[in-house]
Amino acid sequence: MFKKILFSILIIFLGVFGAKANDKLTVVLDWYLNPDHAPLIVAEQIGSFEKRGLDVEIVTPSDPNIGPRLVASDKADIALSYQQQLYIFQDEELPLTRIGTLIETPLNTVLALPDSGIKTPADLKGKKVGFSVSSIEPVILGTMLENQGLTIKDVELVNVNFNLVSGLMSKQVDAVIGGYRNVEGNELREQGIEPVIMKVEDYGIPPYDELIFVAKNDLKKHDAYKKFLEAVHEGQQYLKAHPQETWDNFAKKYKELDTDLNKKIWMETVPLFSENPLHLDKEKYISYGAYLYKKGIVKKEYPLDSFATELK
């Protein structure tokens, strides 16, 4: 009898003290939840975080710029951000580093309507071009124009304040920069219009990662970060193999996002996600930093290891 009691106490002891608690991670998105975040949502759907001992809280920010700053101030663990922003974080001396990639290709484009007569940036001469982000979009457009033998002075810039599709449809502008190929392109198709899409990387812009994961550069939760990215990779692989099933599950859980437009965006974005979120393309990050410095967007060229890492 005594042995049975002792054994029971031992089992309880092991259950209370021997079990390892899940690693808690707070992950702040770059914007409201949307198909660009699909691998994270799928990883959650199929239990990829849980089976790695992770308790992941995905947070939608009230301000798209706040995520990285929450991470820098130890109020969150990981934030979704943009490769372009990494170098600006360096200028601002924010203690952040890139730890992984979600979307490994640019999404930014110049869009025009099919009846505009615009097919390439060379056709923008004398035209009105809408933009929204004054710090970077005119610079990117200028590079695309230079690639075609023009300059930024050859176009009239109009601030459309993120009203890209309505700016085009109302003829306020002849073209817009800043539209995502998987989003605004599909918004126009929803209205029966096949847009002219000029990809920035086809006209002189160095390739870059659109969406990345950043963490504080002390990497205090190194092992948890690596497990998180491995789970995202598993989510990406499952998404790629089961796009319809994962969409159905997403639409069922987030009924307010269950629209034909979001389904089209979901399906079109599937092949754009990084095949290996942990991999760091060093040359891509060095060359884009050099480009931003050359164009006066950042103060200097920063050493790669000061703002990007590949977790081992």
N, C-alpha and C positions, 0 to 999 in steps of 0.2 A: 504493500500500500504506500509506504513511504517513498519507494522508488518511483511509483506512478506519479505521485505528487511532485517529486523532484523533476521528473521528465517533463511534466506539464509546465512547470515554472521555467524550465530551460527553453522550451518551445516559445513561450510568451516573450522571454528575454530576447531571443534571437529575432522574433518578429518585430519587436519594438526597436531594438538597437542595431540589429544586423542589416536591416533593409536600408538601401541607399535612397535618399530623397531625390526626386527629379531635379535636374538643373533648370532653374527658372530663367527664361530669356524674354525680355520685352523688345518687340520688333515694331518699329514705327514705319508705316508706309510713306511713300512720297506724296500721296494724294488719296482721294477716296478710293475704296475698293473697286477694282475693275479688271478686265481680262489680262492686263499686263502683269497681274500678280498671280496668275493661274498656278504656277508650280508650288507656291506656298500654300494655296488653298487645297490643291490636290494632295500635297504632303500631309496636310492636316486630315483630309478625307480618309486617306488609306493608312493612317496611324504611323507615318514615318517618324514623326517627332517623338511620339510616345515610346516606340520600341527602342529608341536610342536614349531613353531616360531624360527626355527634354519636356519641360512644361513651357510651351511657347504662347505668349500673349501677343496677338497681332493688333496693333493700334492704328486707327485712322486719325491723322492729324487735323486740327482745325486750321492750320496754316501749313502749306506745303514746304515751307522753308525751316520748319521748327525741328523736324526729326534729327538731323545731324547735330543741332545745337543741344538737344536733350541728351544725346549720346556723349557729346563733349563735356557736359556737366554732370555725368554719371546718373542721369535720370531715366535713361533707357540703355539697352545693350547694343542694339543694331538698328540702323536706319537705312531705308532705301534712298538712294540719291543718284546723281548723274556724274559720269566721268568728268564732264566739263567743270563741275563744281569743285572737284577735288583740289584743283590748282588754286582756286579762289579761297578755299579753306586754308591753304598754305599761306596765302597773302594775309589772311586774317589771324594766323597763328592758332588755329583751332587744332587740338590734338587728335586728329582723325586719320584713319588709314583705310584704304580699300581692302576688304578681305575676300570678296567674291563678286561674281557677275551674274546678273539675272537675264538681261537682254544684251547680246554681244554685237549688235549691229546698230548703226544710227537709225532712228525712226523719222528724224526731221526731213522735211521736203519743201520744195516750192511747188505750189499747186496752182493750176489755171483751169478755166473751163474749156471744153473742146472747141467752142466756136470763137475763142479769143484770138486765134492765129498764133498763139504762143506754143512752141514745141520744146524749145531749149532756152537757157538763160540768155542766149544771144538775141532772142526775140523780145526781150524785156526792154530794150532801148526805147526811151520815151514813154514808158508805161508807168502806171501807179502800182506800187507793190505794198501790200499791207504787212505790218509786223506788229509784235506785241512786247517783246523783250528787248529794250533798247541797248542793253549792255553787250549782247552777243549777236543777235540776229542780223543787224546791218553789216557786221563784220563778216559773217558767214556768207551773206548775199554778195558782199563786195568781192570775196574770194571767188565765188562762182562766176561773177561777171568778168573778173580779170581772166579767168580760165577761158573765156570766150572773146577776149580782146576789148572788153568794156570796163568801165569803172562805176562805182556807186553813184557818181554824179550823173550817170546816164539814165537814172530812174528817179521817180518821185516817190519818196517813202511816206506812207500814211499809217499812223498808229490806229489799228482797229481794235485794240484792247481785248484780244482773244476771241473776238467775234469773226473768226476766219471764214467760216462757211457763209454766214449771212453777208459778210463784206463782199464775197465773190458773187453771190446770188443777186444782190442788190445792185451790182455793177459799181459799187463804191470804189473798188479797186479792180485791177486787171489780173492780179496774181497775189498770192500770199506766201510768206515764209513762216515756218513754225508749225505747220500742220503735220500730224503724224500720219505716215503712210497707211497704218492699220486702223486709224480712227477717222480723221476727217475725210480721207479717201472713201471710206465706207459710208460716211454720212451723206456724201454727195451721191453715191450710188443708190442710196435709199430713196433719193429724189429723182432717180432715173437718169442721172448724169454720170458718164464715165470720165473722170477728171484726167487732166494731163499731170503726171507726177514726175517731178525732177528730183532725183535722190541727191542729197548734198555730196555724198562720197563719189558720185560720178563726175563731179565738176570741181575737183581741186581740194576738197576738204579731206584731211587725213581721217581714216576710219577710227571710230571710237566706240566704246561700250555705252549704250543708252542708259541702262539701269544697273546700278551696282549696290552692293551692300557695304556699308562703312561701320567701323567700330572704333572705340577709343584706342589710340596707338600703344597703350601699355599692354593690350591683349590679355587682360587678367583672366578672361574666360576662354582662353585659347582652345581648349579641348571641346568645350560646349559649342563654340563658334564652328569648329570643324564638323562636329556632329550635325549641327544645324544645316550647313551647306551640303553635307552628304544626304540629308533628308530632302532638301530642296532638289537635289539631283535625282533622287528616287521619284519625287513628285513629277519632275520634268519628263523622266523616262516613261512613267505610267501615263501621263497626259498625252505624250506623243503616240503611244500605242492605243490609247482609248479616248480620243478627243470627244466623241459623242457622249459616251458614258460620263466623263468628268464634267462636261457641260451640263448634262441633265442634273447631276448632283448639285452643281453650283447654282443652277437656276431654281432648283427646288428649295435650297437653303436661303438664297437671297432673291426672294420673289420680286423685289422692286427692280432688280437688274435683269429679269427675264424678258428680254426684248429681242426682236429679230436683229437689230443693229448690234447688240452686244454679242449675240451668237456668231455673227459674221466676223466681228473683231476677234473673238475667242479663237475661231478656226484659223483665221489668217495669221494670228500671232504665234500659234503653236510652233512653227519651224524657226522662229526668231530667238527662242530661248537658248541660253548657253548649254552646250552639250556637257560642259564640265565647269560648274560654277566656281570651283576652287582654282582653276587655271588662271594664271596671270600672263597675258601677252605683253611682255616687257617693252618690246619695240613700239607697240601701239600706244602705250602710256607715255613713253619718252617722246615720240614724234608729235603727239598731240599737245603735250606740254610745250614743246619747242614752237609749235604753230601759234599757240595762245600768247606766248612771250613775244614772238615776232610781230604779232598784230596788236600788241600793247594791252591785252586783256589782263595779263598778270605781270607782277613786278620782276620776276626772274624765272630762270629754269631751275626747278628743284630736283634734287637727287631722288631717284625712283624709290629708294627704301625709306624716304621720309613721308611718303603718302600712299604707298601700295605694297601689299605683301601677298605671298602665296603660302597659305597655312600648310605646314607639314605634319 
